[in-house]
């Protein structure tokens, strides 16, 4: 029997339990158990305002490089600025947030790298491929006793039912198959968060972006953090290596790894296939 009296949790027949004595430990317990957590107020208003402006500017620059937004729409990749740290240093600063790294270290061990960074722009009344349920490790139908990837979504604008918050199916990082429609409709929930908050979740948790029915764009910057044995989506060092100033930055962005030369070339290859 488990019960709660006021602020005291009373247990019976339990010999093992989590001891979450720090904020990091509390975040880890929530991610391991239900698949997600929210870290409030991690970044200040000035940084968030700059990230908002630079998300739009980065996306505009990438559209121009690839022959216009219509080309990104053709590959189902519109309204995403891929690897925006290539254009603006604020995204390097964001990716190095120590609160996120503390949680990543607790979940993944002392060695981890950035797999991808994308600014997601949810435009009102506009379809977005992330409206579909998915895992950030796409096409995978298995479970693991340990977290193998951490998704860290920085909220630049308010996240709620109106602006299109992130919808999750709690604990589905522990389930191999995607649930039935009935289960999804009965159990999905929208995470509410404010600008500067982080939504951290196991990358195997089923989630989606909600429809933005507000009058304004809703922006976020997603990071997928993985153990070093996983290949990165972009060659961050090729793009920003000369702007990294510490060993910690160089290791996190994948020092010594060879992948796609840039986000632009990764996209151009897909465009060329058409």
Backbone as CSV, one residue per row, in Angstrom:
resi,resn,N_x,N_y,N_z,CA_x,CA_y,CA_z,C_x,C_y,C_z
1,UNK,0.848,-1.195,0.000,0.000,0.000,0.000,0.880,1.240,0.000
2,UNK,0.591,2.167,-0.918,1.241,3.465,-0.949,0.199,4.538,-0.731
3,UNK,0.491,5.491,0.073,-0.433,6.597,0.275,0.354,7.849,0.580
4,UNK,-0.323,8.999,0.588,0.333,10.257,0.900,-0.493,10.990,1.948
5,UNK,0.146,11.409,3.024,-0.488,12.201,4.056,0.207,13.554,4.096
6,UNK,-0.526,14.588,3.703,0.038,15.933,3.631,1.285,15.916,2.760
7,UNK,2.444,16.248,3.315,3.683,16.302,2.528,4.551,15.068,2.737
8,UNK,4.016,14.013,3.324,4.809,12.826,3.619,4.312,11.643,2.801
9,UNK,5.219,10.980,2.118,4.886,9.782,1.351,5.119,8.565,2.238
10,UNK,4.082,7.783,2.439,4.163,6.595,3.286,4.129,5.363,2.394
11,UNK,5.061,4.453,2.562,5.186,3.272,1.708,5.169,2.007,2.554
12,UNK,4.840,0.903,1.897,4.867,-0.402,2.550,5.411,-1.430,1.569
13,UNK,6.282,-2.287,2.035,6.812,-3.362,1.201,7.773,-2.880,0.137
14,UNK,8.404,-1.727,0.327,9.336,-1.160,-0.653,10.734,-1.122,-0.046
15,UNK,11.690,-1.690,-0.766,13.074,-1.695,-0.277,14.015,-0.899,-1.171
16,UNK,13.528,-0.499,-2.353,14.345,0.301,-3.264,13.517,1.469,-3.781
17,UNK,14.146,2.629,-3.897,13.442,3.787,-4.442,14.458,4.822,-4.893
18,UNK,13.995,5.755,-5.752,14.829,6.871,-6.168,14.970,7.855,-5.015
19,UNK,16.105,8.518,-4.982,16.328,9.593,-4.018,16.704,10.843,-4.798
20,UNK,15.698,11.611,-5.161,15.923,12.815,-5.965,16.149,14.006,-5.039
21,UNK,17.411,14.259,-4.697,17.733,15.330,-3.761,18.181,16.606,-4.450
22,UNK,18.419,16.555,-5.776,18.811,17.740,-6.536,17.855,17.920,-7.702
23,UNK,17.883,19.105,-8.321,17.029,19.356,-9.476,17.383,18.423,-10.630
24,UNK,18.665,18.183,-10.834,19.089,17.276,-11.900,18.556,15.871,-11.662
25,UNK,18.659,15.388,-10.426,18.156,14.047,-10.113,16.646,13.961,-10.294
26,UNK,15.933,15.036,-9.961,14.478,15.052,-10.159,14.133,14.999,-11.640
27,UNK,14.884,15.739,-12.467,14.671,15.704,-13.921,14.925,14.310,-14.474
28,UNK,16.012,13.699,-14.039,16.364,12.366,-14.522,15.286,11.359,-14.146
29,UNK,14.788,11.428,-12.920,13.745,10.499,-12.487,12.491,10.647,-13.347
30,UNK,12.112,11.885,-13.655,10.922,12.093,-14.480,11.133,11.581,-15.901
31,UNK,12.314,11.817,-16.467,12.591,11.339,-17.825,12.603,9.812,-17.867
32,UNK,13.230,9.187,-16.884,13.281,7.728,-16.866,11.899,7.118,-16.675
33,UNK,11.037,7.782,-15.897,9.748,7.197,-15.539,8.650,7.539,-16.543
34,UNK,8.434,8.836,-16.778,7.341,9.208,-17.684,7.829,9.643,-19.060
35,UNK,9.146,9.854,-19.183,9.733,10.145,-20.492,10.074,11.588,-20.741
36,UNK,9.666,12.528,-19.886,9.907,13.941,-20.144,9.918,14.742,-18.845
37,UNK,10.467,15.944,-18.922,10.451,16.883,-17.812,10.556,18.294,-18.376
38,UNK,10.289,19.292,-17.556,10.429,20.691,-17.946,11.407,21.365,-16.988
39,UNK,12.411,22.037,-17.548,13.357,22.817,-16.759,12.992,24.283,-16.949
40,UNK,12.407,24.929,-15.943,11.911,26.297,-16.136,12.996,27.361,-16.073
41,UNK,12.780,28.427,-16.849,13.584,29.639,-16.742,15.075,29.462,-16.841
42,UNK,15.535,28.664,-17.776,16.968,28.391,-17.861,17.733,29.520,-18.547
43,UNK,17.116,30.208,-19.518,17.797,31.262,-20.271,17.053,32.585,-20.121
44,UNK,17.809,33.684,-20.143,17.211,34.996,-19.890,16.510,35.546,-21.126
45,UNK,15.738,36.617,-20.914,14.901,37.188,-21.968,15.739,37.733,-23.121
46,UNK,16.905,38.277,-22.842,17.755,38.829,-23.901,18.221,37.729,-24.855
47,UNK,18.643,36.608,-24.300,19.100,35.485,-25.128,17.949,34.920,-25.946
48,UNK,16.769,34.815,-25.336,15.604,34.277,-26.028,15.190,35.203,-27.174
49,UNK,15.222,36.523,-26.938,14.861,37.469,-28.002,15.826,37.362,-29.174
50,UNK,17.116,37.198,-28.883,18.107,37.049,-29.946,17.909,35.736,-30.689
51,UNK,17.618,34.667,-29.959,17.374,33.370,-30.602,16.146,33.428,-31.494
52,UNK,15.134,34.165,-31.087,13.926,34.313,-31.902,14.250,34.984,-33.228
53,UNK,14.953,36.115,-33.151,15.328,36.851,-34.365,16.216,35.998,-35.265
54,UNK,17.192,35.326,-34.666,18.167,34.572,-35.460,17.575,33.292,-36.042
55,UNK,16.549,32.735,-35.410,15.869,31.563,-35.995,15.263,31.929,-37.338
56,UNK,14.569,33.067,-37.371,13.951,33.521,-38.620,15.006,33.879,-39.658
57,UNK,16.063,34.566,-39.226,17.120,34.968,-40.165,17.855,33.754,-40.723
58,UNK,18.130,32.785,-39.866,18.812,31.569,-40.315,17.964,30.836,-41.347
59,UNK,16.662,30.715,-41.075,15.783,30.031,-42.021,15.732,30.770,-43.357
60,UNK,15.654,32.091,-43.317,15.647,32.870,-44.552,16.914,32.679,-45.357
61,UNK,18.070,32.651,-44.676,19.351,32.453,-45.358,19.425,31.069,-45.992
62,UNK,18.926,30.060,-45.286,18.975,28.698,-45.814,18.029,28.514,-46.990
63,UNK,16.871,29.166,-46.934,15.966,29.127,-48.092,16.642,29.712,-49.324
64,UNK,17.316,30.831,-49.139,17.981,31.491,-50.264,19.084,30.616,-50.838
65,UNK,19.861,29.973,-49.965,20.955,29.103,-50.413,20.453,27.935,-51.259
66,UNK,19.255,27.455,-50.959,18.741,26.255,-51.601,17.697,26.550,-52.661
67,UNK,17.675,27.779,-53.151,16.819,28.107,-54.291,15.401,28.464,-53.934
68,UNK,15.146,28.813,-52.677,13.813,29.239,-52.284,13.103,28.240,-51.394
69,UNK,12.128,28.741,-50.635,11.401,27.903,-49.694,10.662,26.768,-50.393
70,UNK,10.310,26.969,-51.654,9.566,25.920,-52.358,10.388,24.634,-52.470
71,UNK,11.703,24.746,-52.545,12.538,23.548,-52.601,12.502,22.795,-51.275
72,UNK,12.485,23.534,-50.166,12.389,22.864,-48.868,11.016,22.219,-48.702
73,UNK,9.989,22.868,-49.190,8.647,22.291,-49.120,8.572,20.993,-49.919
74,UNK,9.289,20.922,-51.023,9.261,19.723,-51.877,9.852,18.517,-51.158
75,UNK,10.780,18.750,-50.217,11.364,17.638,-49.468,10.791,17.581,-48.045
76,UNK,9.635,18.244,-47.861,8.942,18.209,-46.565,9.817,18.742,-45.441
77,UNK,10.522,19.836,-45.711,11.487,20.364,-44.746,11.347,21.877,-44.567
78,UNK,10.164,22.406,-44.861,9.948,23.840,-44.696,9.807,24.199,-43.222
79,UNK,10.100,25.457,-42.915,9.955,26.019,-41.570,10.858,25.359,-40.532
80,UNK,12.014,24.915,-40.990,13.051,24.398,-40.097,14.388,25.017,-40.504
81,UNK,15.069,25.628,-39.558,16.435,26.099,-39.790,17.370,25.032,-39.247
82,UNK,18.028,24.330,-40.146,18.889,23.228,-39.725,20.281,23.743,-39.355
83,UNK,20.767,23.244,-38.205,22.080,23.646,-37.688,22.251,25.163,-37.694
84,UNK,21.356,25.915,-37.060,21.454,27.376,-37.093,22.711,27.914,-36.425
85,UNK,23.392,27.086,-35.643,24.666,27.515,-35.050,25.697,27.826,-36.129
86,UNK,25.499,27.302,-37.338,26.419,27.603,-38.441,26.385,29.080,-38.803
87,UNK,25.238,29.732,-38.568,25.110,31.152,-38.919,25.254,32.086,-37.720
88,UNK,24.820,31.646,-36.527,24.753,32.581,-35.400,25.288,31.941,-34.117
89,UNK,26.163,32.663,-33.427,26.809,32.156,-32.221,25.841,31.916,-31.073
90,UNK,24.695,32.605,-31.070,23.763,32.414,-29.961,23.331,30.961,-29.845
91,UNK,23.317,30.232,-30.962,22.901,28.832,-30.924,24.006,27.923,-30.379
92,UNK,25.248,28.392,-30.438,26.332,27.676,-29.751,26.151,27.836,-28.246
93,UNK,25.893,29.067,-27.820,25.659,29.346,-26.401,24.494,28.522,-25.865
94,UNK,23.408,28.467,-26.612,22.229,27.711,-26.190,22.567,26.223,-26.051
95,UNK,23.277,25.688,-27.022,23.596,24.257,-27.014,24.479,23.863,-25.826
96,UNK,25.216,24.825,-25.275,26.121,24.541,-24.171,25.495,24.811,-22.809
97,UNK,24.186,24.996,-22.733,23.525,25.297,-21.461,23.910,24.246,-20.405
98,UNK,24.507,24.662,-19.299,24.993,23.692,-18.306,23.893,22.863,-17.663
99,UNK,22.675,23.397,-17.543,21.589,22.620,-16.960,21.263,21.410,-17.825
100,UNK,21.267,21.613,-19.136,20.998,20.503,-20.055,22.138,19.495,-20.007
101,UNK,23.364,19.991,-19.962,24.514,19.086,-19.937,24.556,18.261,-18.655
102,UNK,24.116,18.825,-17.553,24.069,18.057,-16.301,23.113,16.874,-16.423
103,UNK,21.953,17.110,-17.011,20.985,16.033,-17.194,21.517,15.006,-18.192
104,UNK,22.114,15.485,-19.283,22.684,14.568,-20.281,23.766,13.694,-19.658
105,UNK,24.587,14.282,-18.824,25.671,13.523,-18.173,25.088,12.444,-17.255
106,UNK,24.042,12.788,-16.541,23.433,11.822,-15.629,22.765,10.678,-16.381
107,UNK,22.212,10.963,-17.554,21.503,9.943,-18.327,22.415,9.142,-19.245
108,UNK,23.372,9.819,-19.883,24.154,9.197,-20.949,25.580,8.853,-20.542
109,UNK,26.029,9.346,-19.397,27.416,9.151,-18.998,28.247,10.385,-19.293
110,UNK,29.520,10.335,-18.993,30.363,11.535,-19.084,30.664,11.944,-20.519
111,UNK,30.518,11.023,-21.476,30.816,11.339,-22.876,29.524,11.381,-23.692
112,UNK,29.259,12.524,-24.318,28.088,12.681,-25.175,28.367,13.802,-26.167
113,UNK,27.672,13.739,-27.297,27.876,14.714,-28.366,26.534,15.198,-28.898
114,UNK,26.577,16.271,-29.650,25.365,16.808,-30.273,25.138,16.110,-31.608
115,UNK,24.015,15.417,-31.708,23.655,14.742,-32.954,23.077,15.742,-33.957
116,UNK,22.152,16.589,-33.493,21.567,17.573,-34.394,21.044,18.766,-33.600
117,UNK,20.920,19.884,-34.298,20.307,21.096,-33.748,19.461,21.721,-34.847
118,UNK,18.181,21.931,-34.562,17.276,22.516,-35.551,16.357,23.526,-34.881
119,UNK,16.195,24.681,-35.500,15.203,25.653,-35.051,13.894,25.350,-35.774
120,UNK,12.827,25.140,-35.016,11.534,24.753,-35.562,10.602,25.957,-35.481
121,UNK,10.059,26.346,-36.619,9.189,27.515,-36.700,7.780,27.034,-37.020
122,UNK,6.891,27.145,-36.043,5.508,26.700,-36.191,4.672,27.919,-36.593
123,UNK,4.347,27.998,-37.881,3.641,29.143,-38.442,2.135,28.927,-38.299
124,UNK,1.378,29.938,-37.852,-0.071,29.766,-37.672,-0.762,29.253,-38.926
125,UNK,-1.677,28.304,-38.735,-2.530,27.719,-39.782,-1.738,27.089,-40.918
126,UNK,-0.482,26.775,-40.684,0.362,26.154,-41.712,0.718,24.738,-41.284
127,UNK,0.626,23.800,-42.218,0.984,22.422,-41.902,2.488,22.303,-41.670
128,UNK,2.852,21.370,-40.807,4.257,21.118,-40.500,4.411,19.612,-40.351
129,UNK,5.484,19.062,-40.915,5.604,17.608,-40.867,5.718,17.094,-39.438
130,UNK,6.107,17.962,-38.499,6.228,17.512,-37.120,4.882,17.448,-36.402
131,UNK,3.789,17.748,-37.117,2.467,17.500,-36.554,2.229,15.995,-36.406
132,UNK,2.977,15.199,-37.158,2.829,13.739,-37.099,3.550,13.190,-35.873
133,UNK,2.951,12.162,-35.266,3.610,11.494,-34.158,4.905,10.855,-34.638
134,UNK,5.941,10.958,-33.835,7.228,10.391,-34.226,8.130,10.253,-33.001
135,UNK,9.202,9.524,-33.190,10.313,9.507,-32.249,11.459,10.289,-32.890
136,UNK,12.278,10.929,-32.064,13.417,11.645,-32.645,14.461,10.687,-33.201
137,UNK,14.459,9.450,-32.757,15.213,8.390,-33.431,14.192,7.679,-34.329
138,UNK,14.071,8.169,-35.541,12.998,7.727,-36.444,13.075,6.241,-36.777
139,UNK,11.906,5.660,-37.008,11.735,4.291,-37.515,12.197,3.209,-36.542
140,UNK,12.451,3.544,-35.306,12.943,2.547,-34.347,11.788,2.024,-33.498
141,UNK,11.690,0.692,-33.426,10.648,0.046,-32.632,11.297,-0.969,-31.692
142,UNK,11.933,-0.438,-30.684,12.562,-1.257,-29.655,12.652,-0.407,-28.397
143,UNK,12.957,-1.029,-27.296,13.136,-0.303,-26.049,14.517,-0.602,-25.484
144,UNK,14.950,0.233,-24.577,16.268,0.073,-23.968,16.155,0.294,-22.467
145,UNK,16.945,-0.433,-21.710,16.927,-0.255,-20.254,17.562,1.072,-19.859
146,UNK,18.341,1.651,-20.751,18.965,2.956,-20.508,18.563,3.944,-21.597
147,UNK,18.587,5.202,-21.253,18.334,6.250,-22.239,19.508,6.305,-23.210
148,UNK,19.211,6.230,-24.508,20.262,6.272,-25.523,20.342,7.614,-26.235
149,UNK,19.383,8.471,-26.033,19.424,9.799,-26.649,18.500,10.722,-25.871
150,UNK,18.951,11.957,-25.685,18.173,12.958,-24.969,17.811,14.081,-25.927
151,UNK,16.519,14.385,-26.026,16.072,15.531,-26.817,15.888,16.721,-25.883
152,UNK,16.436,17.855,-26.285,16.387,19.073,-25.469,15.795,20.186,-26.319
153,UNK,14.541,20.513,-26.027,13.783,21.478,-26.818,13.693,22.794,-26.050
154,UNK,14.354,23.828,-26.560,14.294,25.141,-25.931,13.081,25.901,-26.458
155,UNK,12.224,26.345,-25.556,11.045,27.114,-25.932,11.434,28.582,-26.108
156,UNK,11.244,29.102,-27.299,11.519,30.513,-27.571,10.252,31.340,-27.402
157,UNK,9.114,30.763,-27.749,7.806,31.394,-27.562,6.982,30.521,-26.615
158,UNK,5.853,31.030,-26.106,5.025,30.214,-25.207,4.537,28.929,-25.879
159,UNK,4.540,27.851,-25.117,4.048,26.546,-25.564,2.751,26.250,-24.809
160,UNK,1.655,26.121,-25.541,0.390,25.741,-24.922,-0.546,25.212,-25.993
161,UNK,-1.802,24.969,-25.632,-2.763,24.387,-26.573,-3.052,25.320,-27.751
162,UNK,-2.920,26.628,-27.550,-3.229,27.597,-28.608,-2.052,27.787,-29.547
163,UNK,-0.861,27.954,-29.010,0.315,28.208,-29.847,0.862,26.938,-30.486
164,UNK,0.443,25.794,-29.979,0.952,24.535,-30.515,2.083,23.989,-29.688
165,UNK,1.773,23.638,-28.453,2.789,23.045,-27.594,3.173,21.658,-28.059
166,UNK,4.172,21.086,-27.405,4.583,19.723,-27.721,3.634,18.734,-27.043
167,UNK,3.063,17.838,-27.842,2.199,16.787,-27.322,3.026,15.514,-27.131
168,UNK,2.796,14.834,-26.028,3.536,13.608,-25.734,2.577,12.496,-25.341
169,UNK,3.057,11.273,-25.485,2.384,10.091,-24.961,3.275,9.558,-23.843
170,UNK,2.968,9.907,-22.594,3.861,9.572,-21.486,4.227,8.096,-21.437
171,UNK,5.498,7.868,-21.130,6.052,6.527,-20.904,6.163,5.669,-22.151
172,UNK,5.859,6.205,-23.332,5.946,5.375,-24.539,7.383,5.137,-24.991
173,UNK,8.363,5.737,-24.311,9.754,5.374,-24.588,10.054,3.956,-24.101
174,UNK,9.111,3.388,-23.348,9.267,2.023,-22.843,8.484,1.000,-23.663
175,UNK,7.782,1.467,-24.692,6.895,0.602,-25.478,7.412,0.522,-26.915
176,UNK,7.498,-0.684,-27.468,8.081,-0.852,-28.795,7.182,-0.299,-29.900
177,UNK,5.907,-0.641,-29.862,5.005,-0.283,-30.952,4.311,1.052,-30.668
178,UNK,3.938,1.754,-31.753,3.127,2.953,-31.591,1.716,2.537,-31.188
179,UNK,1.093,3.227,-30.223,-0.215,2.807,-29.706,-1.339,2.954,-30.727
180,UNK,-2.479,2.392,-30.383,-3.679,2.482,-31.216,-4.231,3.904,-31.198
181,UNK,-5.074,4.219,-32.189,-5.699,5.544,-32.232,-6.466,5.827,-30.939
182,UNK,-7.190,4.841,-30.454,-7.984,5.033,-29.231,-7.089,5.412,-28.060
183,UNK,-5.984,4.710,-27.936,-5.066,5.001,-26.831,-4.481,6.403,-26.970
184,UNK,-4.071,6.753,-28.191,-3.481,8.075,-28.421,-4.460,9.176,-28.046
185,UNK,-5.684,9.090,-28.524,-6.668,10.134,-28.281,-7.042,10.244,-26.805
186,UNK,-6.953,9.145,-26.078,-7.303,9.166,-24.662,-6.148,9.560,-23.751
187,UNK,-4.921,9.495,-24.243,-3.770,9.665,-23.353,-2.783,10.761,-23.757
188,UNK,-2.940,11.358,-24.929,-2.029,12.429,-25.312,-2.210,13.633,-24.389
189,UNK,-1.118,14.338,-24.149,-1.211,15.563,-23.368,-0.250,16.601,-23.917
190,UNK,-0.623,17.859,-23.738,0.167,18.981,-24.244,1.014,19.550,-23.113
191,UNK,2.323,19.647,-23.340,3.211,20.235,-22.348,3.170,21.753,-22.483
192,UNK,2.892,22.428,-21.406,2.894,23.885,-21.385,4.244,24.375,-20.849
193,UNK,4.804,25.370,-21.507,6.089,25.916,-21.077,6.199,27.362,-21.543
194,UNK,7.117,28.092,-20.911,7.301,29.506,-21.199,8.638,29.740,-21.917
195,UNK,8.793,30.895,-22.594,10.072,31.210,-23.228,11.225,31.096,-22.228
196,UNK,12.271,30.417,-22.643,13.415,30.191,-21.770,13.395,28.862,-21.063
197,UNK,12.256,28.154,-21.094,12.166,26.817,-20.503,12.717,25.776,-21.470
198,UNK,13.217,24.697,-20.914,13.620,23.523,-21.690,12.599,22.411,-21.468
199,UNK,12.175,21.769,-22.542,11.448,20.504,-22.454,12.463,19.412,-22.792
200,UNK,12.793,18.599,-21.803,13.763,17.522,-21.996,13.016,16.197,-22.024
201,UNK,13.342,15.336,-22.990,12.650,14.052,-23.060,13.532,12.991,-23.695
202,UNK,13.249,11.760,-23.338,13.897,10.614,-23.974,13.531,10.658,-25.454
203,UNK,14.530,10.575,-26.319,14.290,10.717,-27.752,13.413,9.605,-28.320
204,UNK,13.211,8.541,-27.558,12.331,7.451,-28.003,10.879,7.657,-27.559
205,UNK,10.592,8.755,-26.879,9.222,9.065,-26.484,8.439,9.528,-27.707
206,UNK,7.256,8.963,-27.933,6.423,9.423,-29.038,5.880,10.818,-28.711
207,UNK,6.030,11.728,-29.673,5.607,13.116,-29.459,5.279,13.753,-30.801
208,UNK,4.682,14.938,-30.755,4.394,15.691,-31.972,4.240,17.161,-31.627
209,UNK,4.284,17.992,-32.651,4.010,19.412,-32.506,2.508,19.649,-32.666
210,UNK,1.942,20.533,-31.855,0.531,20.868,-31.959,0.288,21.962,-32.989
211,UNK,-0.935,22.058,-33.480,-1.324,23.093,-34.427,-1.293,24.463,-33.757
212,UNK,-0.692,25.433,-34.428,-0.620,26.805,-33.917,-1.845,27.570,-34.411
213,UNK,-2.776,27.837,-33.509,-3.976,28.604,-33.867,-3.920,30.032,-33.340
214,UNK,-2.740,30.470,-32.916,-2.572,31.840,-32.458,-2.300,32.749,-33.657
215,UNK,-1.995,34.003,-33.390,-1.701,34.956,-34.468,-0.211,35.099,-34.717
216,UNK,0.628,34.379,-33.953,2.072,34.565,-34.030,2.799,33.245,-34.259
217,UNK,4.018,33.340,-34.775,4.853,32.157,-34.917,5.206,31.608,-33.533
218,UNK,5.390,30.295,-33.463,5.878,29.659,-32.249,7.182,28.960,-32.585
219,UNK,8.258,29.430,-31.983,9.604,28.939,-32.314,10.179,28.102,-31.183
220,UNK,11.056,27.194,-31.561,11.778,26.388,-30.583,13.078,25.923,-31.234
221,UNK,14.030,25.537,-30.413,15.287,24.985,-30.923,15.473,23.608,-30.303
222,UNK,15.479,22.581,-31.142,15.615,21.218,-30.638,17.041,20.715,-30.809
223,UNK,17.517,20.013,-29.796,18.830,19.372,-29.811,18.640,17.894,-29.503
224,UNK,19.337,17.050,-30.203,19.370,15.628,-29.868,20.794,15.312,-29.438
225,UNK,20.928,14.832,-28.214,22.235,14.571,-27.611,22.388,13.064,-27.464
226,UNK,23.523,12.530,-27.916,23.697,11.081,-28.003,25.079,10.673,-27.507
227,UNK,25.273,9.379,-27.228,26.620,8.886,-26.939,27.496,9.022,-28.179
228,UNK,28.815,9.067,-28.015,29.712,9.314,-29.152,29.720,8.227,-30.211
229,UNK,29.168,7.045,-29.920,29.200,5.987,-30.938,28.147,6.205,-32.019
230,UNK,27.231,7.138,-31.835,26.243,7.442,-32.862,26.788,8.522,-33.798
231,UNK,26.540,8.350,-35.096,27.019,9.328,-36.071,26.162,10.587,-36.027
232,UNK,26.812,11.740,-36.130,26.085,12.998,-36.142,25.376,13.216,-37.473
233,UNK,24.307,14.016,-37.427,23.585,14.343,-38.660,24.351,15.355,-39.496
234,UNK,25.057,16.272,-38.834,25.827,17.309,-39.527,27.264,17.332,-38.998
235,UNK,28.165,17.794,-39.831,29.560,17.971,-39.421,29.698,19.356,-38.788
236,UNK,29.359,19.435,-37.514,29.382,20.727,-36.834,30.774,21.355,-36.836
237,UNK,31.801,20.533,-36.656,33.154,21.099,-36.595,33.553,21.730,-37.915
238,UNK,33.116,21.151,-39.025,33.407,21.741,-40.329,32.742,23.104,-40.468
239,UNK,31.573,23.260,-39.841,30.824,24.504,-39.964,31.270,25.568,-38.967
240,UNK,31.580,25.161,-37.742,31.807,26.169,-36.696,33.077,25.924,-35.881
241,UNK,33.904,24.981,-36.306,35.081,24.618,-35.520,35.969,25.785,-35.139
242,UNK,36.108,26.756,-36.054,36.987,27.896,-35.777,36.359,28.895,-34.807
243,UNK,35.071,28.697,-34.461,34.403,29.594,-33.513,34.241,28.975,-32.132
244,UNK,34.664,27.741,-31.972,34.590,27.084,-30.673,35.842,27.411,-29.876
245,UNK,35.649,27.775,-28.616,36.772,28.324,-27.845,37.259,27.427,-26.722
246,UNK,36.522,26.378,-26.390,36.930,25.509,-25.287,36.927,24.055,-25.732
247,UNK,37.677,23.230,-25.009,37.685,21.793,-25.297,36.301,21.194,-25.089
248,UNK,35.582,21.682,-24.091,34.232,21.177,-23.840,33.328,21.421,-25.041
249,UNK,33.415,22.595,-25.642,32.624,22.892,-26.841,33.031,21.986,-27.991
250,UNK,34.338,21.853,-28.202,34.813,21.053,-29.338,34.393,19.585,-29.200
251,UNK,34.458,19.045,-27.988,34.052,17.658,-27.780,32.554,17.488,-27.986
252,UNK,31.764,18.430,-27.474,30.316,18.320,-27.597,29.863,18.402,-29.048
253,UNK,30.527,19.239,-29.828,30.145,19.387,-31.231,30.812,18.347,-32.136
254,UNK,31.525,17.380,-31.533,31.953,16.212,-32.293,33.371,16.219,-32.806
255,UNK,34.291,16.683,-32.006,35.686,16.716,-32.437,36.144,15.333,-32.906
256,UNK,36.733,15.291,-34.098,37.271,14.050,-34.632,36.284,13.191,-35.402
257,UNK,35.078,13.727,-35.700,34.071,12.926,-36.397,33.840,13.464,-37.802
258,UNK,33.567,12.570,-38.734,33.365,12.963,-40.131,31.960,12.578,-40.572
259,UNK,31.150,13.589,-40.909,29.780,13.347,-41.377,29.498,14.283,-42.545
260,UNK,28.206,14.566,-42.820,27.844,15.459,-43.917,28.547,16.804,-43.740
261,UNK,29.176,17.354,-44.802,29.954,18.587,-44.663,29.162,19.764,-44.120
262,UNK,27.873,19.838,-44.414,27.061,20.959,-43.917,25.592,20.603,-44.022
263,UNK,24.770,21.363,-43.320,23.324,21.152,-43.423,22.844,21.465,-44.834
264,UNK,23.467,22.457,-45.485,23.083,22.821,-46.851,23.330,21.658,-47.810
265,UNK,24.515,21.022,-47.706,24.821,19.907,-48.604,23.960,18.678,-48.281
266,UNK,23.628,18.494,-47.002,22.739,17.395,-46.632,21.391,17.575,-47.311
267,UNK,20.881,18.807,-47.302,19.603,19.092,-47.954,19.715,19.044,-49.474
268,UNK,20.829,19.584,-50.032,20.976,19.653,-51.488,20.983,18.263,-52.087
269,UNK,21.569,17.304,-51.375,21.571,15.927,-51.865,20.149,15.401,-52.024
270,UNK,19.302,15.707,-51.044,17.912,15.260,-51.126,17.169,15.971,-52.246
271,UNK,17.437,17.257,-52.398,16.794,18.011,-53.493,17.207,17.450,-54.843
272,UNK,18.492,17.125,-54.991,19.011,16.601,-56.263,18.367,15.273,-56.632
273,UNK,18.002,14.491,-55.629,17.382,13.184,-55.897,16.035,13.324,-56.575
274,UNK,15.405,14.488,-56.400,14.096,14.692,-57.005,14.186,14.877,-58.514
